[in-house]
């Protein structure tokens, strides 16, 4: 039941998000403007429908978070993500492409690509985990965003990052933890000892950024500790997240098993329930076409401009 939210195009982005999904959190000063514009373009019944849908999706996550929860169809590829459903259904041109046709790797299904720099806004984008594909970072830089790429496994002299229009930083964001990289495709055990890690907060401080509009990360299992230590506790989380989640059956040649050994159905649901309660709504879900134990998501924080 994906609604085509073309009426969003007539609303400023912050009012649109607040109108649909965070009406109760709107500052009093914004309420008259929001209601006036919403009355012209969005029926109340549509507001209620979006709110009801989001609450329904959270309930599924709540049920799936119990200690004994299990997928109803474990035989289906990607069943570990069964209870995670889109809670903010958008269609092009609001979102880049229809999630039903995404491959779960490569093209990131960003929301509001043409709105990121609207009104002269200085758009800040962080891309974590570039490996051998800088297409996302190039796209965002060309879209007018100040784009920074981070990867401690890529040599700064590699043509993938050297001489590119975006800014490359030779460190990984998050905590290193005690992880074995034995037989890992990206980095050898010896090289892993030299990897540099910095927290997201320290990175933003070092680069002089007060906010991040879009945080993209595909970091092979390290996303779990990034959520726990950086994103969920943050008082100023990114407005939009584009990320891949790796679970316990992910290919060990890419994902260190020690990072995801206990990341099954219940852990996935608890993560997304926490993200929901933080204000994030899933706008895109795509199983990885090469490994259904992994999936890419795009989530929008609906409280960012309404709190």
C-alpha positions in Angstrom: 0.0 0.0 0.0 2.7 2.5 -1.0 1.2 6.0 -1.4 2.8 8.3 -3.9 3.7 11.3 -1.8 3.9 13.8 -4.7 2.2 16.4 -2.5 5.4 16.5 -0.4 7.0 18.4 -3.3 4.9 21.4 -2.4 6.1 21.4 1.3 9.4 22.4 2.7 11.2 19.2 3.7 11.1 19.9 7.5 7.4 20.7 7.5 6.6 17.6 5.3 8.4 15.2 7.7 6.8 16.8 10.7 3.4 16.8 9.1 3.4 13.1 8.3 5.3 11.5 11.1 6.1 13.7 14.0 3.2 16.1 14.4 3.2 15.7 18.2 6.8 16.8 18.4 6.4 20.1 16.4 7.5 23.3 18.1 4.6 25.5 18.9 6.0 28.2 16.7 6.0 25.9 13.7 2.6 24.5 14.3 0.5 27.3 12.5 2.7 27.2 9.4 2.6 23.4 9.3 -1.1 23.2 9.6 -1.7 26.0 7.1 0.4 24.3 4.4 -0.7 20.8 5.3 -4.4 21.9 5.0 -3.7 22.9 1.4 -2.0 19.7 0.3 -2.6 16.8 2.7 -5.9 15.5 4.0 -6.0 14.6 7.7 -6.9 11.0 6.8 -3.6 10.6 5.0 -1.8 11.9 8.2 -3.6 9.3 10.2 -2.9 6.6 7.7 0.9 7.2 7.9 0.9 7.3 11.6 -1.1 4.1 11.9 1.2 2.3 9.4 4.3 3.3 11.3 2.8 2.1 14.6 1.8 -1.2 13.0 5.4 -1.8 11.8 6.8 -1.0 15.3 4.4 -3.5 16.8 5.8 -6.2 14.6 9.3 -5.3 15.8 8.1 -5.4 19.4 6.8 -8.9 19.0 9.9 -10.0 17.2 12.1 -8.7 20.0 11.0 -11.3 22.6 13.6 -13.8 23.6 11.8 -16.7 22.0 10.7 -14.9 18.8 11.5 -16.6 15.4 10.6 -15.9 11.8 7.4 -17.4 10.5 9.1 -18.5 7.3 12.7 -19.4 8.2 13.0 -21.3 4.9 12.7 -18.0 2.9 16.0 -16.3 2.1 16.4 -13.2 4.2 14.0 -14.4 6.9 16.2 -12.8 9.5 14.8 -9.5 8.3 11.2 -10.7 8.1 9.7 -8.4 10.8 11.5 -5.3 9.5 9.1 -3.6 7.1 9.0 -0.2 5.5 7.3 2.2 7.9 7.6 5.3 5.6 6.4 4.2 2.2 7.7 6.5 -0.5 7.9 6.3 -4.3 10.0 8.1 -6.9 10.7 11.0 -7.2 10.6 11.4 -3.4 12.9 8.4 -3.1 15.5 7.4 -5.7 13.9 4.2 -6.9 11.2 1.7 -5.9 12.7 -0.5 -3.2 10.9 -3.5 -4.7 13.3 -3.5 -7.6 16.6 -2.8 -5.7 19.4 -5.2 -5.6 20.5 -4.4 -2.1 24.0 -3.4 -3.1 25.5 -0.6 -5.1 22.9 2.1 -5.8 21.8 3.7 -2.5 18.1 4.6 -2.4 18.4 8.1 -1.0 15.4 10.2 0.0 15.1 13.7 -1.4 18.2 13.8 -3.5 17.2 17.0 -5.1 16.3 18.6 -1.8 19.6 18.2 0.1 20.9 21.6 -0.8 17.6 23.4 -1.1 17.5 27.0 0.1 21.3 27.2 0.2 21.6 24.5 2.9 25.1 23.2 3.4 24.7 19.5 3.0 27.2 17.3 4.8 27.6 13.7 3.8 29.8 11.0 5.4 30.4 7.7 3.5 31.9 4.9 5.6 33.3 1.8 3.9 34.3 2.7 0.4 36.3 -0.4 -0.5 36.6 -0.3 -4.3 33.4 1.6 -5.2 33.4 5.4 -4.8 30.2 5.8 -6.8 28.1 7.0 -3.9 30.6 9.5 -2.7 31.1 10.8 -6.2 27.3 11.1 -6.7 26.8 13.0 -3.5 29.7 15.4 -4.2 28.3 16.1 -7.6 24.9 16.7 -6.0 26.4 19.7 -4.2 27.1 18.1 -0.8 30.3 18.4 1.1 31.2 14.7 1.0 33.7 12.9 3.2 34.7 9.2 2.7 36.2 7.1 5.5 38.0 3.8 5.1 41.0 2.5 7.1 41.4 -0.5 4.7 42.0 1.6 1.5 45.4 3.1 0.7 45.2 6.8 0.2 47.2 6.5 -3.0 44.7 4.0 -4.5 43.0 5.6 -7.6 39.7 4.8 -6.0 40.2 7.7 -3.6 43.3 9.6 -4.8 42.5 12.8 -6.7 38.7 12.4 -6.3 36.5 15.5 -5.7 35.3 14.2 -2.3 37.6 14.3 0.7 39.1 10.9 1.8 40.2 10.1 5.3 42.3 7.1 6.1 40.5 6.0 9.2 37.4 4.0 10.1 34.6 5.4 12.2 33.7 3.4 15.3 35.6 1.1 17.6 38.1 -1.5 16.5 37.2 -4.1 19.2 39.0 -7.4 19.4 38.1 -8.8 16.0 39.9 -11.5 14.0 40.4 -10.7 10.3 41.6 -14.3 9.5 40.9 -15.1 5.9 39.3 -11.7 5.3 39.2 -10.4 1.8 39.6 -6.8 2.7 42.4 -6.9 5.1 45.1 -9.3 6.3 45.6 -10.2 10.0 48.9 -8.3 9.9 47.4 -5.3 8.3 44.5 -5.2 10.8 46.9 -4.3 13.6 47.7 -1.0 11.9 44.1 0.1 11.3 43.1 3.5 12.7 39.7 4.1 14.3 38.0 7.2 15.5 34.6 7.9 17.0 31.9 9.7 15.0 31.8 12.5 17.6 35.6 12.9 17.4 35.5 12.8 13.6 32.8 15.5 13.4 34.8 17.7 15.9 38.0 17.3 14.0 36.3 18.2 10.7 34.4 21.1 12.3 30.9 19.7 11.6 27.9 20.3 13.9 25.7 18.0 12.0 25.6 15.3 9.3 22.7 15.2 6.8 23.4 11.8 5.5 25.5 9.0 6.9 26.2 6.0 4.6 27.9 2.9 6.0 28.6 -0.5 4.7 31.2 -1.7 7.2 30.9 -5.5 7.2 29.5 -6.1 10.7 31.0 -3.2 12.4 27.6 -1.4 12.1 26.3 -3.1 15.2 28.7 -1.4 17.5 28.4 1.8 15.6 24.6 1.8 16.3 25.2 0.9 20.0 28.0 3.3 20.8 27.5 6.2 18.4 24.1 6.6 16.7 21.5 5.5 19.3 23.1 7.5 22.2 23.6 10.6 20.0 21.8 13.8 20.9 22.3 15.0 17.3 22.0 11.9 15.1 22.1 12.2 11.2 18.9 13.1 9.5 19.2 10.2 7.0 21.0 6.8 7.3 21.9 4.5 4.4 23.3 1.3 5.7 23.8 -2.4 5.3 23.1 -4.8 8.1 25.1 -8.0 8.3 23.8 -11.0 10.3 25.2 -14.3 11.7 25.0 -16.2 8.4 26.8 -13.5 6.4 29.8 -14.6 4.2 32.8 -14.9 6.6 35.2 -13.9 3.9 33.8 -10.4 4.1 32.2 -10.2 7.5 34.3 -11.2 10.6 32.1 -13.9 12.4 33.0 -12.5 15.8 31.1 -9.4 14.9 27.8 -11.0 13.9 27.8 -14.5 15.6 24.9 -13.5 17.8 23.1 -11.2 15.4 20.0 -13.2 14.4 16.3 -12.5 14.1 15.8 -11.1 17.6 18.8 -8.9 17.5 17.7 -7.4 14.2 14.3 -6.6 15.5 15.7 -5.1 18.7 18.0 -2.9 16.6 15.2 -1.6 14.4 12.9 -1.1 17.3 15.5 1.1 19.0 16.0 3.0 15.7 12.2 3.6 15.5 12.2 4.9 19.1 15.1 7.2 18.2 12.9 8.7 15.5 14.0 6.7 12.4 11.5 5.3 9.9 12.5 2.8 7.3 11.9 4.2 3.8 13.8 1.5 1.9 14.6 -2.2 2.5 16.5 -4.3 -0.1 17.9 -7.8 0.5 21.5 -8.2 -0.8 21.1 -10.1 -4.0 24.4 -11.9 -3.4 23.9 -12.7 0.3 20.4 -12.6 1.8 21.9 -12.7 5.3 22.6 -9.0 4.6 20.2 -6.2 3.6 20.4 -2.5 2.8 18.2 0.1 4.4 17.5 3.8 4.2 16.0 5.4 7.3 14.8 9.0 7.9 14.8 10.6 11.3 11.4 12.2 11.5 12.1 14.1 14.7 15.2 16.0 13.4 13.3 19.1 12.2 10.3 18.7 14.4 11.8 18.5 17.9 
